[in-house]
Amino acid sequence: MRARARPLSPHLQIYRWQAQMASSILHRATGMLLSIGALALVWALLALAGGEQRWQAFTACLAAPLGRLLMVGFTWALAYHLINGVRHLLQDGGMGFAIPDFVRSSWISIIGSVVLTAIGWAFVLSHWGQV
């Protein structure tokens, strides 16, 4: 018997990147990032319960450049996942399935999360100084 040539499934190299594709991938990625961020929140609570010395060590980690970057990244992931989750709820209700609506809501999720993150950090830094 001869081996039949099986069709290859198209992959990311075949398809042109679109907002809908990016929003789907980002929704899954931010869900995973939020799970990892939840572990950091548990670390914060344990440090808080562990006393002043452990809390100071935790806040020193957050004050480092990498810690600040991680906090901003976690905030963005939370904002994106929230906005895109609302988008999915609206789609579950039967709204926004036309292609132009789908593309528009994808861009709203992506751009809106960046704007929401910037507004949130501007508020935090203006009220409590640099963290």
JOFEN-V257589 format. One record per pair of residues at least 12 apart in sequence whose ideal C-beta (glycine too) atoms are under 10 Angstrom apart, sorted by the first residue. I is the first residue (numbers start at 1). GAP is how many residues later the second one is. D is the distance in whole Angstrom. If there is no record, write none. Layout:
I:GAP:D ; I:GAP:D
This chain:
12:13:9 ; 18:84:10 ; 18:85:7 ; 18:88:8 ; 19:83:8 ; 19:84:5 ; 19:85:9 ; 19:86:9 ; 19:87:4 ; 19:88:5 ; 19:89:10 ; 19:90:9 ; 19:91:7 ; 19:92:10 ; 20:79:9 ; 20:82:6 ; 20:83:6 ; 20:85:9 ; 20:86:5 ; 20:87:10 ; 21:85:9 ; 22:84:7 ; 22:85:9 ; 22:87:9 ; 22:88:7 ; 23:57:9 ; 23:60:10 ; 23:61:6 ; 23:64:8 ; 23:65:10 ; 23:79:9 ; 23:80:9 ; 23:82:8 ; 23:83:4 ; 23:84:8 ; 23:85:9 ; 23:86:5 ; 23:87:6 ; 24:60:9 ; 24:82:8 ; 26:50:10 ; 26:51:9 ; 26:54:6 ; 26:55:9 ; 26:58:7 ; 26:80:9 ; 26:83:8 ; 26:84:7 ; 26:87:9 ; 27:53:8 ; 27:54:7 ; 27:56:10 ; 27:57:5 ; 27:58:8 ; 27:60:9 ; 27:61:8 ; 27:79:10 ; 27:82:8 ; 28:53:10 ; 29:48:8 ; 29:51:9 ; 29:52:9 ; 30:43:10 ; 30:44:10 ; 30:46:8 ; 30:47:4 ; 30:48:8 ; 30:49:9 ; 30:50:5 ; 30:51:4 ; 30:52:9 ; 30:54:8 ; 30:55:10 ; 30:83:9 ; 31:46:8 ; 31:49:10 ; 31:50:6 ; 31:53:10 ; 31:54:9 ; 32:45:9 ; 33:37:10 ; 33:40:7 ; 33:41:7 ; 33:43:9 ; 33:44:4 ; 33:45:9 ; 33:47:9 ; 33:48:8 ; 34:40:8 ; 34:43:6 ; 34:44:6 ; 34:46:10 ; 34:47:6 ; 34:48:10 ; 35:42:10 ; 36:34:10 ; 36:38:9 ; 36:41:9 ; 37:33:8 ; 37:34:9 ; 37:36:8 ; 37:37:4 ; 37:38:9 ; 37:40:7 ; 37:41:8 ; 38:36:10 ; 40:18:9 ; 40:21:9 ; 40:22:9 ; 40:27:10 ; 40:30:7 ; 40:31:9 ; 40:34:7 ; 41:33:9 ; 43:15:7 ; 43:18:9 ; 44:14:6 ; 44:15:9 ; 44:17:10 ; 44:18:9 ; 45:13:10 ; 46:12:9 ; 47:12:8 ; 47:14:9 ; 59:72:9 ; 62:69:7 ; 63:67:9 ; 63:68:7 ; 67:64:9 ; 68:53:10 ; 68:62:9 ; 68:63:7 ; 71:50:9 ; 71:53:9 ; 71:60:7 ; 72:45:7 ; 72:46:9 ; 72:48:9 ; 72:49:6 ; 73:44:9 ; 74:43:10 ; 75:38:9 ; 75:41:8 ; 75:42:5 ; 75:43:10 ; 75:45:6 ; 75:46:7 ; 75:49:9 ; 76:37:6 ; 76:38:7 ; 76:40:8 ; 76:41:4 ; 76:42:9 ; 76:44:9 ; 76:45:9 ; 77:36:8 ; 77:40:9 ; 78:35:9 ; 78:38:9 ; 78:39:8 ; 78:42:9 ; 79:30:9 ; 79:33:8 ; 79:34:4 ; 79:35:8 ; 79:36:9 ; 79:37:4 ; 79:38:5 ; 79:39:10 ; 79:40:9 ; 79:41:7 ; 80:29:6 ; 80:30:7 ; 80:32:8 ; 80:33:4 ; 80:34:8 ; 80:36:9 ; 80:37:8 ; 81:28:9 ; 81:32:8 ; 82:27:9 ; 82:30:9 ; 82:31:8 ; 82:34:8 ; 83:22:9 ; 83:25:7 ; 83:26:5 ; 83:27:9 ; 83:28:9 ; 83:29:5 ; 83:30:5 ; 83:32:10 ; 83:33:7 ; 84:21:9 ; 84:22:8 ; 84:24:9 ; 84:25:4 ; 84:26:9 ; 84:28:9 ; 84:29:8 ; 85:24:9 ; 86:19:9 ; 86:22:10 ; 86:23:9 ; 86:26:10 ; 87:15:9 ; 87:18:5 ; 87:19:8 ; 87:21:7 ; 87:22:6 ; 87:25:10 ; 88:17:10 ; 88:21:10 ; 90:15:8 ; 91:14:8
